[in-house]
């Protein structure tokens, strides 16, 4: 049984130091997410970094620790999250930042609970029989991040806007899965649904051999199409976000979807290379993101991208 007792009571680190830690985690692990975050107003940006760093800590436990150790540490991670929401952050800087964010914005603890369940799917070696299984995983480990970020942004439209945010997060996670097929195989994980693999004639032996066959490319096109459909529906909710958060989320979404473009240009070879979007190309996407929002009537204010690195 997992130990869910709260971490020992230790005086938290100063908030500024905690925020800088979360900023560095975000910048180091996701240049795309970090780029989008720079368009938030300062306080909201710091809260977004706190959420990202906390989610990333759980993900790293599952990816970088052996089974028994990962289960134990994931239990402590969940206890730390609960303690932060209760206003009792532990000594880790991400705990301090998350406690501050949860105290100032209505970020739901239930979203972190779903994330915890999704991370446990990885620890259990969950098998993905069909698309419903994959969709549930994408919801739990990334879709619910939309539920965490939307309250920080501020939004109108109620549950419908949250549904769009959920789909946008799912699209980003499916993009990750398609990018990382080769890396995940090395960890003994296959997220490609068994029913779809049978439908397209992609065998386990083909995957293990890293063969990019016509059948495999067809499967990748199918799943890329699903991700793009989720992006399209998810972006429909961006105009309901408040202020410069719209451009922040639009920028991150467009940059992430660009990974699918790079994957397609490489013939869907995700065994020997990692699809990515270069820094210059991401910057070139900014005018497009701004223009799309303007076309939706969602940009009626001056947008300022802050280049400073301070929290």
Sine and cosine of phi, psi and omega as CSV:
sin_phi,cos_phi,sin_psi,cos_psi,sin_omega,cos_omega
0.00,0.00,0.66,-0.75,-0.03,-1.00
-0.95,0.32,0.61,-0.79,0.05,-1.00
-0.99,0.11,0.94,-0.34,-0.05,-1.00
-0.96,-0.27,0.27,0.96,0.06,-1.00
-0.92,0.39,0.58,-0.82,-0.01,-1.00
-0.91,0.42,0.48,-0.88,0.05,-1.00
-0.87,0.49,0.33,-0.94,0.02,-1.00
-0.85,0.53,0.54,-0.84,0.01,-1.00
-0.96,0.27,0.93,-0.37,0.02,-1.00
-0.78,-0.63,0.67,-0.75,0.01,-1.00
-0.81,0.58,0.81,-0.59,-0.04,-1.00
-0.93,0.37,0.41,-0.91,0.06,-1.00
-0.95,0.31,0.37,-0.93,0.03,-1.00
-0.85,0.53,0.55,-0.83,-0.09,-1.00
-0.87,0.50,-0.67,0.74,-0.04,-1.00
-0.86,0.51,-0.67,0.74,0.02,-1.00
-0.91,0.41,-0.63,0.78,0.01,-1.00
-0.90,0.44,-0.68,0.74,0.00,-1.00
-0.91,0.42,-0.65,0.76,0.03,-1.00
-0.88,0.47,-0.63,0.78,0.06,-1.00
-0.87,0.49,-0.74,0.68,-0.02,-1.00
-0.90,0.43,-0.62,0.78,0.08,-1.00
-0.85,0.52,-0.73,0.69,-0.05,-1.00
-0.91,0.41,-0.62,0.78,0.05,-1.00
-0.88,0.48,-0.71,0.71,-0.01,-1.00
-0.89,0.45,-0.72,0.69,-0.03,-1.00
-0.91,0.42,-0.61,0.80,-0.05,-1.00
-0.96,0.29,-0.60,0.80,-0.15,-0.99
-0.99,-0.15,-0.38,0.92,0.00,-1.00
-0.51,-0.86,1.00,-0.06,0.05,-1.00
-0.88,0.48,-0.53,0.85,-0.01,-1.00
-0.92,0.39,-0.77,0.64,0.01,-1.00
-0.90,0.44,-0.63,0.78,-0.02,-1.00
-0.90,0.43,-0.67,0.74,0.02,-1.00
-0.85,0.53,-0.74,0.67,0.01,-1.00
-0.87,0.49,-0.63,0.78,-0.06,-1.00
-0.89,0.45,-0.43,0.90,-0.05,-1.00
-0.92,0.39,-0.23,0.97,-0.01,-1.00
-1.00,-0.04,-0.10,1.00,0.10,-0.99
-0.96,0.28,0.45,-0.89,0.21,-0.98
-0.87,0.50,0.41,-0.91,-0.16,-0.99
-0.78,0.62,-0.77,0.64,-0.06,-1.00
-0.91,0.41,-0.66,0.75,0.03,-1.00
-0.91,0.42,-0.64,0.77,0.02,-1.00
-0.85,0.53,-0.69,0.72,-0.02,-1.00
-0.91,0.41,-0.60,0.80,0.05,-1.00
-0.92,0.39,-0.62,0.78,0.05,-1.00
-0.89,0.45,-0.66,0.75,0.05,-1.00
-0.88,0.47,-0.63,0.78,0.01,-1.00
-0.89,0.46,-0.68,0.73,0.03,-1.00
-0.90,0.44,-0.73,0.68,-0.03,-1.00
-0.88,0.48,-0.73,0.68,-0.05,-1.00
-0.89,0.46,-0.60,0.80,0.03,-1.00
-0.92,0.39,-0.73,0.69,0.03,-1.00
-0.88,0.47,-0.66,0.75,-0.03,-1.00
-0.90,0.44,-0.60,0.80,0.00,-1.00
-0.87,0.49,-0.68,0.74,0.04,-1.00
-0.91,0.42,-0.68,0.74,0.00,-1.00
-0.89,0.45,-0.66,0.76,0.00,-1.00
-0.91,0.42,-0.58,0.81,0.04,-1.00
-0.86,0.51,-0.72,0.69,-0.05,-1.00
-0.93,0.36,-0.59,0.81,-0.08,-1.00
-1.00,0.09,-0.45,0.90,-0.20,-0.98
-0.91,-0.42,-0.09,1.00,-0.02,-1.00
-0.93,-0.38,0.51,-0.86,0.11,-0.99
-0.93,0.37,0.30,-0.96,-0.18,-0.98
-0.71,0.71,-0.90,0.44,-0.07,-1.00
-0.89,0.46,-0.67,0.74,0.01,-1.00
-0.91,0.42,-0.64,0.77,0.01,-1.00
-0.90,0.44,-0.67,0.74,0.01,-1.00
-0.89,0.46,-0.68,0.73,0.01,-1.00
-0.91,0.42,-0.73,0.69,-0.06,-1.00
-0.94,0.33,-0.52,0.85,0.06,-1.00
-0.92,0.39,-0.56,0.83,0.10,-0.99
-0.88,0.47,-0.68,0.74,0.05,-1.00
-0.92,0.40,-0.62,0.79,0.03,-1.00
-0.86,0.51,-0.73,0.69,-0.02,-1.00
-0.91,0.43,-0.62,0.78,0.06,-1.00
-0.89,0.45,-0.64,0.77,0.03,-1.00
-0.89,0.45,-0.67,0.74,0.02,-1.00
-0.88,0.47,-0.73,0.68,0.00,-1.00
-0.88,0.47,-0.65,0.76,0.01,-1.00
-0.91,0.42,-0.63,0.77,0.02,-1.00
-0.89,0.46,-0.67,0.74,0.02,-1.00
-0.92,0.40,-0.46,0.89,0.02,-1.00
-1.00,0.09,0.04,1.00,0.01,-1.00
0.99,0.16,0.35,0.94,0.01,-1.00
-0.83,-0.56,0.89,0.47,-0.07,-1.00
-0.91,0.42,0.56,-0.83,0.08,-1.00
-0.98,0.18,-0.22,-0.98,-0.11,-0.99
-0.97,0.24,-0.27,0.96,-0.05,-1.00
-0.94,0.33,0.68,-0.74,-0.04,-1.00
-0.86,0.51,-0.56,0.83,0.03,-1.00
-0.90,0.44,-0.54,0.84,0.03,-1.00
-0.91,0.42,-0.68,0.73,0.02,-1.00
-0.87,0.49,-0.72,0.69,-0.03,-1.00
-0.92,0.39,-0.65,0.76,0.00,-1.00
-0.91,0.40,-0.66,0.75,0.02,-1.00
-0.86,0.51,-0.67,0.74,0.04,-1.00
-0.90,0.44,-0.71,0.71,-0.02,-1.00
-0.90,0.44,-0.70,0.72,-0.03,-1.00
-0.92,0.40,-0.46,0.89,0.02,-1.00
-0.97,0.22,-0.35,0.94,-0.10,-1.00
-0.94,-0.34,-0.31,0.95,0.03,-1.00
-0.73,-0.69,0.50,-0.86,-0.03,-1.00
-0.98,0.19,0.84,0.54,0.05,-1.00
-0.95,0.32,0.81,-0.59,-0.10,-1.00
-0.99,0.16,0.78,-0.63,0.10,-0.99
-0.88,0.47,-0.51,0.86,-0.01,-1.00
-0.87,0.49,-0.49,0.87,0.03,-1.00
-0.93,0.37,-0.64,0.77,0.07,-1.00
-0.93,0.37,-0.53,0.85,0.05,-1.00
-0.90,0.43,-0.67,0.74,0.07,-1.00
-0.90,0.44,-0.65,0.76,0.05,-1.00
-0.86,0.52,-0.69,0.73,0.03,-1.00
-0.85,0.52,-0.67,0.74,0.03,-1.00
-0.90,0.44,-0.63,0.77,0.03,-1.00
-0.91,0.42,-0.66,0.75,0.03,-1.00
-0.91,0.42,-0.55,0.83,0.06,-1.00
-0.92,0.40,-0.49,0.87,0.07,-1.00
-0.86,0.51,-0.65,0.76,0.04,-1.00
-0.91,0.41,-0.66,0.75,-0.02,-1.00
-0.91,0.41,-0.55,0.83,0.00,-1.00
-0.99,0.17,-0.13,0.99,-0.07,-1.00
0.92,0.39,0.70,0.72,-0.06,-1.00
-0.83,0.56,0.69,-0.72,0.07,-1.00
-0.99,-0.10,0.70,-0.72,-0.06,-1.00
-0.98,-0.18,0.99,-0.11,-0.08,-1.00
-0.97,0.25,-0.64,0.77,-0.08,-1.00
-0.58,-0.81,-0.03,-1.00,-0.07,-1.00
-0.92,0.39,-0.50,0.87,0.05,-1.00
-0.88,0.47,-0.64,0.76,0.05,-1.00
-0.87,0.50,-0.72,0.69,-0.02,-1.00
-0.91,0.42,-0.66,0.75,0.01,-1.00
-0.88,0.47,-0.67,0.74,0.03,-1.00
-0.88,0.48,-0.68,0.74,0.03,-1.00
-0.89,0.46,-0.73,0.68,0.00,-1.00
-0.87,0.49,-0.62,0.79,0.05,-1.00
-0.88,0.48,-0.76,0.65,-0.16,-0.99
-0.93,0.36,-0.65,0.76,-0.11,-0.99
-1.00,-0.06,-0.17,0.99,-0.02,-1.00
-0.55,-0.84,-0.63,0.78,-0.02,-1.00
-0.83,0.55,-0.67,0.74,-0.04,-1.00
-0.93,0.37,-0.26,0.97,0.09,-1.00
-0.88,0.47,-0.50,0.87,0.10,-0.99
-0.87,0.50,-0.60,0.80,0.05,-1.00
-0.92,0.38,-0.47,0.88,0.01,-1.00
-0.98,0.20,-0.63,0.78,-0.11,-0.99
-0.99,0.15,-0.61,0.79,-0.08,-1.00
-0.83,0.56,-0.69,0.72,0.02,-1.00
-0.90,0.43,-0.47,0.88,0.06,-1.00
-0.95,0.31,-0.63,0.78,0.04,-1.00
-0.91,0.42,-0.66,0.76,-0.26,-0.97
1.00,0.08,0.68,-0.73,-0.07,-1.00
-0.38,-0.92,0.34,-0.94,0.15,-0.99
-0.88,-0.47,0.19,-0.98,0.05,-1.00
0.99,-0.13,-0.06,1.00,0.13,-0.99
0.85,0.52,-0.69,-0.73,-0.11,-0.99
-0.89,0.45,-0.50,0.86,-0.01,-1.00
-0.91,0.42,-0.66,0.75,0.03,-1.00
-0.91,0.42,-0.64,0.77,0.04,-1.00
-0.90,0.43,-0.57,0.82,0.05,-1.00
-0.90,0.43,-0.67,0.74,0.07,-1.00
-0.88,0.48,-0.67,0.74,0.01,-1.00
-0.89,0.45,-0.63,0.78,0.04,-1.00
-0.87,0.49,-0.73,0.69,-0.03,-1.00
-0.91,0.41,-0.57,0.82,0.02,-1.00
-0.91,0.42,-0.67,0.74,0.06,-1.00
-0.90,0.43,-0.65,0.76,0.05,-1.00
-0.88,0.48,-0.65,0.76,0.00,-1.00
-0.88,0.48,-0.67,0.75,0.00,-1.00
-0.91,0.40,-0.62,0.78,0.02,-1.00
-0.93,0.36,-0.66,0.75,0.04,-1.00
-0.89,0.45,-0.59,0.81,0.10,-1.00
-0.86,0.50,-0.71,0.71,0.06,-1.00
-0.84,0.54,-0.70,0.71,-0.04,-1.00
-0.89,0.46,-0.69,0.72,-0.01,-1.00
-0.93,0.36,-0.55,0.83,0.05,-1.00
-0.93,0.37,-0.58,0.81,-0.24,-0.97
-0.95,-0.30,0.38,0.92,-0.04,-1.00
-0.80,0.59,-0.73,0.68,-0.02,-1.00
-0.90,0.44,-0.71,0.71,0.00,-1.00
-0.90,0.44,-0.64,0.77,0.00,-1.00
-0.92,0.39,-0.59,0.81,0.05,-1.00
-0.86,0.51,-0.61,0.80,0.03,-1.00
-0.91,0.42,-0.43,0.90,0.06,-1.00
-1.00,-0.01,0.04,1.00,-0.02,-1.00
0.98,0.19,0.39,0.92,-0.04,-1.00
-0.90,-0.44,0.70,-0.72,0.08,-1.00
-0.76,-0.65,0.92,-0.39,-0.01,-1.00
-1.00,-0.07,-0.20,0.98,-0.03,-1.00
-0.94,0.34,0.85,-0.52,-0.11,-0.99
-0.86,0.51,0.65,-0.76,-0.04,-1.00
-0.88,0.48,-0.65,0.76,-0.02,-1.00
-0.90,0.45,-0.64,0.77,0.03,-1.00
-0.94,0.35,-0.61,0.79,0.03,-1.00
-0.89,0.46,-0.66,0.75,0.04,-1.00
-0.91,0.42,-0.66,0.75,-0.02,-1.00
-0.87,0.50,-0.61,0.79,-0.05,-1.00
-0.99,-0.12,0.01,1.00,0.05,-1.00
0.96,0.29,0.55,0.84,0.02,-1.00
-0.98,-0.22,0.92,-0.39,-0.06,-1.00
-1.00,-0.05,0.27,-0.96,0.07,-1.00
-0.87,0.49,-0.59,0.81,0.01,-1.00
-0.89,0.45,-0.63,0.78,0.04,-1.00
-0.88,0.47,-0.69,0.73,0.00,-1.00
-0.90,0.44,-0.74,0.68,-0.04,-1.00
-0.89,0.45,-0.50,0.86,0.03,-1.00
-0.99,0.11,-0.15,0.99,-0.01,-1.00
0.92,0.39,0.61,0.79,-0.05,-1.00
-1.00,-0.02,0.85,-0.53,0.04,-1.00
-1.00,-0.08,1.00,0.06,-0.07,-1.00
-1.00,-0.06,0.21,-0.98,0.10,-0.99
-0.84,0.55,-0.60,0.80,0.02,-1.00
-0.90,0.43,-0.66,0.75,0.00,-1.00
-0.91,0.41,-0.67,0.74,0.03,-1.00
-0.88,0.47,-0.62,0.79,0.03,-1.00
-0.90,0.44,-0.64,0.77,0.05,-1.00
-0.90,0.44,-0.69,0.73,0.02,-1.00
-0.89,0.46,-0.65,0.76,0.03,-1.00
-0.89,0.46,-0.64,0.76,0.01,-1.00
-0.87,0.50,-0.77,0.63,-0.05,-1.00
-0.95,0.32,-0.55,0.84,0.10,-0.99
-0.89,0.46,-0.63,0.78,0.04,-1.00
-0.89,0.46,-0.63,0.77,0.06,-1.00
-0.90,0.44,-0.70,0.71,0.03,-1.00
-0.86,0.51,-0.68,0.74,-0.01,-1.00
-0.91,0.41,-0.58,0.82,0.05,-1.00
-0.91,0.42,-0.64,0.77,0.06,-1.00
-0.91,0.40,-0.65,0.76,0.06,-1.00
-0.86,0.52,-0.72,0.69,-0.07,-1.00
-0.88,0.47,-0.71,0.70,0.00,-1.00
-0.95,0.32,-0.61,0.79,0.01,-1.00
-0.90,0.44,-0.66,0.75,-0.01,-1.00
-0.91,0.42,-0.37,0.93,0.00,-1.00
-0.89,0.46,-0.34,0.94,0.02,-1.00
-1.00,-0.01,-0.15,0.99,-0.07,-1.00
-0.88,0.48,-0.64,0.77,0.03,-1.00
-0.87,0.49,-0.28,0.96,0.01,-1.00
-0.99,0.11,-0.17,0.99,0.09,-1.00
-0.97,0.25,0.32,-0.95,-0.08,-1.00
-0.99,-0.15,0.62,-0.78,0.16,-0.99
0.85,0.52,-0.56,-0.83,-0.09,-1.00
-0.95,0.31,-0.12,0.99,0.11,-0.99
-0.85,0.52,-0.48,0.88,0.01,-1.00
-0.87,0.49,-0.75,0.66,-0.01,-1.00
-0.93,0.36,-0.57,0.82,0.03,-1.00
-0.86,0.50,-0.75,0.66,-0.04,-1.00
-0.95,0.30,-0.64,0.77,0.03,-1.00
-0.88,0.48,-0.65,0.76,0.01,-1.00
-0.90,0.44,-0.73,0.69,0.01,-1.00
-0.89,0.46,-0.67,0.74,-0.02,-1.00
-0.91,0.42,-0.71,0.71,-0.01,-1.00
-0.91,0.42,-0.64,0.77,0.01,-1.00
-0.91,0.41,-0.68,0.74,0.00,-1.00
-0.91,0.41,-0.67,0.74,0.01,-1.00
-0.90,0.44,-0.45,0.89,0.05,-1.00
-0.87,0.49,-0.41,0.91,0.07,-1.00
-0.89,0.46,-0.61,0.79,0.05,-1.00
-0.90,0.44,-0.61,0.79,0.04,-1.00
-0.89,0.47,-0.70,0.71,0.00,-1.00
-0.91,0.42,-0.63,0.78,0.03,-1.00
-0.88,0.47,-0.69,0.73,0.01,-1.00
-0.91,0.41,-0.64,0.77,0.01,-1.00
-0.88,0.47,-0.49,0.87,-0.01,-1.00
-1.00,0.01,0.22,0.97,0.04,-1.00
0.94,0.33,0.41,0.91,0.03,-1.00
0.89,0.46,0.53,0.85,0.10,-0.99
-1.00,0.08,1.00,-0.07,0.04,-1.00
-0.95,-0.33,0.36,0.93,0.10,-1.00
-0.99,-0.12,-0.63,0.78,-0.10,-0.99
-0.94,-0.34,-0.09,1.00,0.02,-1.00
-0.55,-0.83,0.38,-0.92,0.01,-1.00
-0.94,-0.35,0.91,-0.41,0.01,-1.00
-0.89,0.46,0.60,-0.80,-0.02,-1.00
-0.39,-0.92,0.18,-0.98,0.10,-0.99
-0.87,-0.50,0.84,-0.54,-0.06,-1.00
-0.92,0.38,0.35,-0.94,0.04,-1.00
-0.83,0.55,-0.76,0.65,0.03,-1.00
-0.86,0.51,-0.62,0.78,0.00,-1.00
-0.92,0.39,-0.61,0.80,0.05,-1.00
-0.87,0.49,-0.67,0.74,0.00,-1.00
-0.90,0.43,-0.57,0.82,0.03,-1.00
-0.93,0.38,-0.34,0.94,0.02,-1.00
-0.98,0.19,-0.29,0.96,-0.09,-1.00
-0.88,0.48,-0.73,0.69,0.03,-1.00
-0.87,0.49,-0.61,0.79,0.02,-1.00
-0.89,0.45,-0.70,0.71,0.00,-1.00
-0.88,0.48,-0.70,0.71,0.00,-1.00
-0.90,0.44,-0.67,0.74,-0.05,-1.00
-0.91,0.40,-0.61,0.79,0.03,-1.00
-0.89,0.45,-0.67,0.74,0.03,-1.00
-0.92,0.39,-0.62,0.78,0.04,-1.00
-0.88,0.48,-0.65,0.76,0.03,-1.00
-0.90,0.44,-0.45,0.90,0.03,-1.00
-1.00,0.01,0.03,1.00,-0.04,-1.00
0.96,0.28,0.33,0.95,-0.09,-1.00
-0.99,-0.15,-0.04,1.00,0.02,-1.00
-0.85,-0.53,0.99,-0.17,0.03,-1.00
-0.79,-0.62,0.54,0.84,-0.08,-1.00
-0.54,-0.84,0.23,-0.97,0.02,-1.00
-0.98,0.18,0.79,-0.61,0.01,-1.00
-0.98,-0.20,0.74,-0.68,0.03,-1.00
-0.82,-0.58,0.84,-0.54,0.07,-1.00
-1.00,-0.05,0.87,-0.49,-0.07,-1.00
-1.00,0.01,0.82,-0.57,-0.04,-1.00
-1.00,0.01,-0.24,0.97,-0.03,-1.00
-0.90,0.43,0.49,-0.87,-0.03,-1.00
-0.98,-0.22,0.02,1.00,0.00,-1.00
-0.96,0.27,0.40,-0.92,-0.01,-1.00
-0.96,0.28,0.00,0.00,0.00,0.00
